[in-house]
Amino acid sequence: MAAVDALHAVGALDVLAFGAELAVYAAAGWWAWTRPARRAVRLGGAVVAVAGLALLWGRFAAPAAGHPLHGAARAAFEICWFGAGALAAFRAYVARPRRTAQ
């Protein structure tokens, strides 16, 4: 019964925030994958980038974080964290191979 109550406590904003978090992970992995290197190095870089961001989020910003940030520190962390995701997505987009018109 507790699981059902917890399920009903999740709102649309929680789902949106989780989607944004997943988008940052995807952007970091995409950026690492577009780096000029061998396939194994790119794969390893993608895993490290996503795991590093997940570690930071889980430690400081997750609902059950070990050392949760509050106030201005939390706002600064989220600005930097989501900004890093936006920058990674931009850099990956710019680095993608271009198709040439024939």
N, C-alpha and C positions, 0 to 999 in steps of 0.2 A: 504494500500500500504506500509506503514511503517513496518508492520509485515513481509511482504515478503522481504523487504530490510534487515531487521534484521536477517532473516533466512539465507539469502545468505552470511551474514557476519560471520557466524559460520564456522570455518575451521576444518580440520581433527585433528589438535593439540588440539583444544578446546574440541572436542568429546573425545579424548584420555585422556585429563586432567580430564574431568567429570567422565569418567569410572574409573580412578584411585581414585578419590574422593569417588565414590560409593563403590569401593573395600575396602577402609579403613573403611567405615561404616559397611560393611558386616563382615569384620574381627573382629571389635570391638563387634558386636552383637554375632558373633559365639563364641568368647572368653568368653563373659559373660554367654552365654548359657551353656558352658562346665564346668562352675564352680560347685563344689560340694555343692549343696543346693536344697531346694525344688523348684518345678517347678515355682511357683509364684515369688519366690525370683530371680530365674534365668531370668525370663521374665522381671521383674522390673529392674534388673541389665542391661539387654540388652538394654532396652529402655533408661535408664539413660546414658549408655555408648555412644550410638548413638546420643542422644540428646545433650550430653555434647560436643562431637566432632563437631556436626553441629553448635552449638552455637559458638564455637571457630572459626570455619571456616567462618561462616557468619559475625562474628565481625571483623576478622583481614585479611582474605584472599580472600573472595568472590569478584567478580567484583564490586559489589555495597556495599562493606563493610563499616560499620560505622566509623571504625578507621583503614584504610588500612595500612599495613606495607609496607615498601619500602627497597630496597637495602639489606644489610647484615641481617637486622632484618627479612625481608621476607624470605630470604634463610634459616636462622636458624629456623624460624617457620615451614617452609615446611619440612625441614629435620626432625625435631622433630615430626611433625604431621604424615608424611608418615612413619617415623620410628616406631611410636607407632602402626600404622596399621600393619606393617610388624611383629612387635613383638607380637601383639595380634594374628595374623594368625598363627605364629609359636607356641605360647603357646597353642592355641586351637588345633592345629594339634597334638602336643605332648600329650595333655590331653585326646584325644579321646580314647574311649574304644578299647582295642585290641581284635581281634578274636584269639582264640586258635585253633591250629590244633588238630584234633582228629584222 
